Amino acid sequence: MSRVSRWFAQHWVMGVALLVLGYLFLPIAVVAALSFNRPSSRLSYDFNEFTLDNWRNPCATSDMCDAVLRSAQIGFLATVAATALGTLMAFALVRHRFRGRSGLNVLIFLPMATPELVMGTSLLALFVAGGVPLGFWTIVIAHVMFCLSFVVVTVKARLAGMDRRLEEAAMDLYASEWQTFRRITLPLVLPGIVAAALLAFSLSFDDFIITNFNSGTTVTFPMYVWGAAQRGIPPQVNVIGTAMFAFALLLVLATMARGRRARRAALMAAVPAPRAAGRS
């Protein structure tokens, strides 16, 4: 009995973590299972019959694939703009001292704390007052605005954890500022930038509330799903969701594997080579 209780005492944290992860991944598993389902009717979501037709023809509904492509375009543009601006802002806030820096740090968190309903209506009022026609580019501008804060916070956390002595050592070895940034700073901060970009893209692709206020007649993928829910969501929607999750998972695993190989190569390079036999 003591052995069993000791085992539970040592592994209960892992057990709780697995239960939480299972709870989080359960909806994803349901979506993946429904992507192989042929429903009995358009308004039915029960698992009726296994089929591969949904994966063979993911664009059975042309409007859905157009909405997916449009969401991907908006997400890409918003991610590029928000990542570039957010990275520059993070460097300015972490590496430089200027008047108003503390207040700017507080303002960065406001878009994250503001309800999306408030931000969507505020942007709508701004565009209408400025005479800007609602459509593709107003969605991009709106997504850049709310993704920017997440990028700044993510990159700031990476910069705050960096060891400045590495950059100082590089400059002590007569490296220029550009060489130090390219060979030391950028590789160290790059994982944070990539994580911020992935977060920005997922937030942009998934957004519905802010997009609904500022889209005009433009239909994105979340808006298509919302509209299709009234007349029956096509099973190909589950295919798109499963494919996106699988792509994101493979990207994360590839990044982890690359980082592990880089650390292993660094450790091998740090180990001194054995001296030749018979050499004094």
N, C-alpha and C positions, 0 to 999 in steps of 0.2 A: 504493500500500500504506500509506503514511504517513497518507493521508487517511482510509482505512478504520479504521486503528488509533486515530487521533485521535477519530473518531466514536464508536467503542466505548468509549474512555476517558471520553468526556463523557456517555455515555448508559447505561453498564452498571448504574448504581445504579437508574435508572428501569426497566431491563429486569428486574432482580432483583425490584423491587417489584411489577411486573406479574405475574411468575411466582408470587410469594407470594399476591397477591390472587386470581389464578386458582385456586390450590390451595385457598384459603379458600372461594371461591364455587362450587367444583365440586359439593359436596354439595347446595347450594341449587339449582343448575341441574338436577341429577338429580331432586330432589323436584319441581321445576316441570315437568319433562318427564313424570314419572310421574303428575302430576295430570291429564294428557290421555290416559292409557293405560287400555285395557280389558284387564286381565290374563287370561291363559288359564285360570288357576285362582286360588283364594283364597290359596294358598301360593306362588304364583309372583310374582316381582318383575321379570320381563323385560318389555321393551317389546313388546307383542303387536299392538295396534291402536289407532290414533288415534281419540279420541272426545271429545265435549264433554258427555257425559251426567253426568260427575262434577261439572262446574261448574253444570250446569242443576239438579241435585238434590244439593247438598252435604249435606243432612240425610237421606240415604237410610237411614242408621242413626240412629234417634232417640236411642239411648243416647249416641252420640258427640256430638251437638249439645247434649244436656243436660250432658255433661261439659265441653264447651267453654264453655258459659255459666257453669257453676259455677266453672271456673278463672278466667274473666274477672271474676266477682264477687269471688272471693278476691283476685285480683291488684289490683283497684281498691281494695278496702278496705285491703289491706296497703300499697299504694303511698301512699294518702292519709295513713295513720297514720305510716308510716316516714318519709315526706317531711317532714311537719310536725314530728315529734320530732327527726329528724336535722338539719333546718335550724336549729332552735333550739339544738341541741347544738353545731353548727358555729359559730354566732355566739358562743356562750358560750366555746368553746375558743379562737377566734381573737381576739375583741375584748376579753376580760376576763382578769384575772389573779386566781387564787384558789388556795387550798391544795389540793393533790392534783391539780392540772391535768396535770402530767407523767404521773402514774400513770394518769389517765383517758385520756390520749392513747394509752397502751400498751394499755389494756383495750379500746379501740375496735377495735383490729386483731385481737383474739383470735377473735371470731366469723368473721372472714374467713380466719384461719389454721387454725381448727378443722375437722377432717374432718366432712363432713355426716353420716356414720354416727354419730360421737360426739355431735354436736349433736342428731340425731334421737332417739337412745336416751336422752340426758339429758332432753330435753323430755318424752319419753314417761314416764320415771320421775317427773318433776315432776308431770305431770298425774294419773298414777295415784295418787301419794302424796297429792295434794290432793283426790282424789275428783272430778276434773273429767271429765265424759263426753267421750269422743273424738268429733269430728265437724267440722262446718263451722268453728266458732269456734276450736277448738284449732288448726286449720290456719292460720287468719288470724293468731292470736297467734304461732305458730311462724314464719310468714313475716315478720311485722313484726320479730321478733328478729334474724333473719339479714340482712334487707334494711337494717336501721338502720345498720350499720357502713358499707355501701357508700354510703349517702346522706351520712353525715357526712364521709367521705373526699372525695367528689366536691364537695360544697359548700365544704368547707374549702379545697380547692385553688383554687376560684374566688375565695373571700374573700381568700386569701393573695396573689393576683395583682392585687387591686384597689388603686387609688391613693387613699389616705386623704385626699390633698389636695383631691380633688374634693368630698368631704363637708365638709371644713373651709372650703373656699371658699363653699359654699352657706350654711353657718351664718354666715360672715362677712358674707354679703349678707342677714342677718336672717331666714333661713329657720329655722323651728322644727325640733325633732328629728323630729317626725312628717313634716313636709314634706320634710326632707332624706332620710328613709328612703324615702318614697313616690316622690319624683321623681329621686333620685340612686342610693341604695343598692340598692333593689329592682330597678330596670331593669338595673343592672350585674350583679347576682348572679342574676337570673332565668334566664339560659341554663344556669348550673350547677344550679339547682334543677330545671329541666325535664330536663336530662340525668340527674340523679339519679333523678327520678321514672320516666323511661323505663327506666333500668337496673333499678330496683326492680321495676317491673311485669314486665319480661322474666324476671328471676330468679324471681319468684313464679310466673308462669305456667308456667315451664319446670321447676320443681323436682319431683323425684320421690322422692328418698331420705327427706328430712325429712317430706314429706307422707305417704309410705307408713307411717311409724311413728306418725303422729299423726292419721290420717284416720278411724279407726274404719270405718264403713260408707260414708263419703262417697267418691265416685269423681271424681277430677279428670281433665283431658284426658291428662296424661302417664301416669296410672295406667290409663286406658282403653286407651291405645296398648300399654302393657306387657301388659295382659291379652289384648288382641286379637292380639298377636303369636303367641300359642300356637295360635290357630285361623285365622290369616290376617288381616292388616291390611287394612281396606277402603281402596280408592283415594281415598275422600273425605278421608282423613287428609292426603294430599298436597295436596289443595285447601285445607284449613285452613292448613297450613304456608305454602303459597305466598301465600295471601291476607294472612296476617299479615306476611310479609316485605315484600310490596308496600306494605301500609299503612305499615309503619315506614319504608320507603324514601321514600315520598311525604311523610311527615311531616318527615323530615330535610331533604329537598329544599325543602319549603315554608319551613322554619325558616331555611335558608341563604339562600333568596331574599328573605325578609323582612329578614334582617340586612343583606344587600347593599343593599336599597333604603333601609334606615335609614341606613347609612353614606353612601350617595350623597346622600341628602337633607341629612345633616349637613354634608357637604363643600360642597354647593351653598349652604347657609345661611351657611357660613363665608366664602365668596367675596364680597368687597364689590361692591355694585352699581355699575355704571359711572355716572359723573357725566353729567348732562344736557349736551347740546351748547350751547356758548355761555355756560355758567354759570361764574362766576368762583369 
